[in-house]
Amino acid sequence: MADKSDTAFRTISEAADEIGVPAHVLRFWETRFTQLQPLKRAGARRYYRPIDMALLRQIKALLHDDGMTIRGAQLVLIGKGVAAKDAPGTAAAPAALLAAAPVPGTHRQTLIAIRDRLVAALAA
């Protein structure tokens, strides 16, 4: 399979291969992490956007690399937990900033919020 552009949407099998987990794990994560909302088309086909891929990478890192529980990872993603990488004295990870973006409203509002968080992180 040829490499896709970073901005391309991915099917569930492509996303699973890229993240390194089975497709059923991605479907399970969708039920546990409300921030994860891939586009769904006819026949419930899922398409993961670049922001979904960034969130999947962060979820995998929290669960697999940092050894967090699902509840612990949920708290980190909503900003009420502390990830090992975000301990006092360290800079916040950009993926954490993306995942904490507000869900309601339009996509434009979400993108503006992400941009503002990234600007603040880079200025710190």
C-alpha positions in Angstrom: 0.0 0.0 0.0 1.4 3.4 -0.9 1.8 5.9 1.9 -1.1 8.4 2.2 -0.8 12.1 2.7 -0.9 13.3 6.3 -4.2 15.1 5.4 -5.9 12.0 3.8 -8.7 10.3 5.5 -8.1 6.7 6.5 -10.4 3.6 6.7 -10.5 1.7 9.9 -8.1 -1.0 8.6 -5.6 1.7 7.5 -5.9 3.5 10.8 -5.5 0.2 12.7 -2.4 -0.7 10.7 -0.9 2.8 11.2 -1.6 2.9 15.0 -0.6 -0.8 15.4 -3.8 -2.2 17.0 -6.6 -4.4 15.6 -9.6 -2.7 14.1 -11.9 -4.0 16.9 -9.8 -2.1 19.4 -10.4 1.2 17.5 -14.2 0.4 17.6 -13.9 -0.2 21.3 -12.0 3.0 21.9 -14.8 4.9 20.2 -17.2 3.7 22.9 -14.9 4.8 25.7 -13.4 8.1 24.4 -16.2 10.5 23.4 -13.6 12.8 21.7 -13.0 10.1 19.1 -15.7 10.5 16.4 -14.6 9.4 13.0 -16.8 10.2 10.0 -19.3 7.5 9.3 -20.7 7.0 5.8 -23.1 4.5 4.2 -23.0 1.1 5.8 -21.4 2.6 8.9 -18.0 2.8 7.1 -15.6 4.8 9.3 -13.2 7.4 8.0 -10.5 8.7 10.3 -9.5 12.4 9.8 -6.0 13.6 10.7 -7.2 14.9 14.0 -8.7 11.5 14.8 -5.4 9.9 13.9 -3.6 12.2 16.3 -6.1 11.3 19.0 -5.7 7.6 18.4 -1.9 8.0 18.7 -2.3 9.7 22.0 -4.8 7.2 23.3 -2.4 4.4 22.4 0.5 6.1 24.1 -1.5 6.7 27.3 -2.8 3.1 27.4 0.1 1.1 26.0 3.2 3.2 26.6 2.3 4.9 29.8 0.3 2.0 31.2 -2.7 4.0 32.2 -6.2 2.6 32.7 -9.0 3.6 30.4 -10.4 5.8 33.1 -7.0 7.4 33.7 -6.6 8.1 30.0 -10.1 9.6 29.8 -9.2 12.0 32.7 -6.0 13.1 30.9 -7.9 13.7 27.7 -10.5 15.9 29.4 -7.8 17.8 31.2 -8.5 16.4 34.7 -5.6 13.9 34.9 -1.8 14.1 34.8 0.1 12.2 32.2 3.6 11.2 33.0 4.9 13.5 30.1 2.9 16.4 31.6 4.3 16.3 35.1 5.3 19.6 36.6 8.3 21.1 35.0 7.7 19.6 31.5 6.0 21.1 28.5 2.6 19.8 27.5 2.5 17.4 24.6 0.9 18.9 21.4 -1.2 15.7 21.1 -2.7 16.5 24.5 -3.6 19.9 23.3 -5.3 18.5 20.2 -7.3 16.0 22.3 -8.5 18.6 24.7 -10.1 20.6 21.9 -13.8 21.4 22.5 -16.2 19.0 20.7 -19.4 21.1 20.3 -20.0 23.8 17.7 -18.6 23.8 14.2 -15.4 22.3 12.9 -14.1 25.8 12.5 -14.5 26.6 16.2 -12.6 23.3 17.0 -9.8 24.2 14.7 -9.5 27.7 16.1 -9.3 26.3 19.6 -6.6 23.8 18.5 -4.7 26.6 16.8 -4.9 28.8 19.9 -3.6 25.9 22.2 -0.7 25.2 19.8 0.3 28.8 19.7 0.2 29.0 23.5 2.2 25.8 23.8 4.8 27.0 21.4 5.1 30.4 23.2 5.7 28.6 26.5 
